[in-house]
């Protein structure tokens, strides 16, 4: 089983907020694809450097479990492609981890 975390930016690069409709749609897409999803609505702050330039972002986190990596990766690659275009981002972080349920 694989666990996926999607770090979704809350603000476009021009400073305008990402709409609740986009956030709700991502939640619905994950629910439909995996049968369940956990949403962490509290804003999280991320910082990273590229060369000498420091960046920061406010994000929310979605977590979903997939029965196998093939299904999860296929879905998240397509979702990432869609979100990069829609949110006009250069990168969106998606983390894949091995997981077991008890």
C-alpha positions in Angstrom: 0.0 0.0 0.0 1.2 3.5 -0.8 0.4 6.8 1.1 0.4 10.0 -0.9 0.6 13.6 0.5 -0.3 16.5 -1.8 0.9 19.9 -0.7 -1.5 22.3 -2.4 -0.6 26.0 -2.5 -3.1 28.4 -1.1 -1.9 31.5 -3.0 -1.2 32.0 -6.7 2.2 33.5 -7.6 0.5 36.9 -8.2 -0.8 36.9 -4.5 -4.4 36.1 -5.1 -5.9 33.2 -3.0 -6.7 29.8 -4.5 -10.5 29.5 -4.5 -12.3 27.1 -2.2 -13.8 25.6 -5.3 -10.4 24.4 -6.5 -9.6 22.9 -3.0 -13.0 21.2 -2.8 -12.6 19.8 -6.3 -9.2 18.3 -5.4 -10.8 16.8 -2.3 -13.6 15.3 -4.4 -11.1 13.9 -7.0 -9.1 12.1 -4.3 -12.3 10.7 -2.7 -13.5 9.4 -6.1 -10.1 7.9 -7.1 -9.2 6.3 -3.7 -12.4 5.9 -1.8 -11.2 8.2 1.0 -9.0 11.1 1.7 -7.8 13.1 4.7 -7.6 16.9 4.4 -5.6 19.0 6.7 -7.2 22.5 6.2 -4.9 24.4 8.5 -2.4 26.4 6.5 1.2 25.1 6.7 4.2 27.2 5.8 6.9 25.9 3.5 10.2 27.4 2.6 12.9 26.3 0.2 15.9 27.8 -1.7 16.8 27.7 -5.3 20.3 29.0 -5.7 20.5 32.2 -3.6 16.7 32.9 -3.7 14.5 31.9 -0.8 10.8 31.1 -1.5 7.9 30.6 0.8 4.4 29.2 0.4 1.3 28.6 2.4 -0.1 25.1 1.7 -2.8 22.7 2.8 -2.1 19.0 2.8 -4.2 16.1 1.4 -3.4 12.5 2.3 -4.7 9.4 0.4 -3.9 5.7 0.4 -3.6 3.7 -2.8 -3.6 -0.1 -2.9 -0.7 -0.1 -5.3 1.9 2.3 -6.6 0.9 2.0 -10.3 -2.6 3.3 -9.6 -1.4 6.0 -7.2 1.4 7.3 -9.5 -0.8 7.4 -12.5 -3.5 9.4 -10.8 -1.1 11.8 -9.1 1.0 12.4 -12.2 -2.1 13.5 -14.0 -3.4 15.5 -11.1 0.0 17.2 -10.8 0.0 18.1 -14.5 -3.5 19.6 -14.1 -2.6 21.6 -11.0 0.6 23.0 -12.4 -1.3 24.5 -15.3 -4.3 25.6 -13.3 -2.4 27.1 -10.4 0.4 28.4 -12.7 3.1 26.8 -10.5 6.5 25.6 -11.5 6.4 22.8 -8.9 3.9 21.1 -6.7 5.1 18.7 -4.0 3.6 15.2 -3.9 5.2 12.6 -1.5 4.9 8.9 -1.9 5.5 6.6 1.1 5.1 2.9 1.9 2.2 2.4 4.3 0.6 -0.4 6.2 -2.7 -0.3 8.0 -3.4 -2.1 11.3 
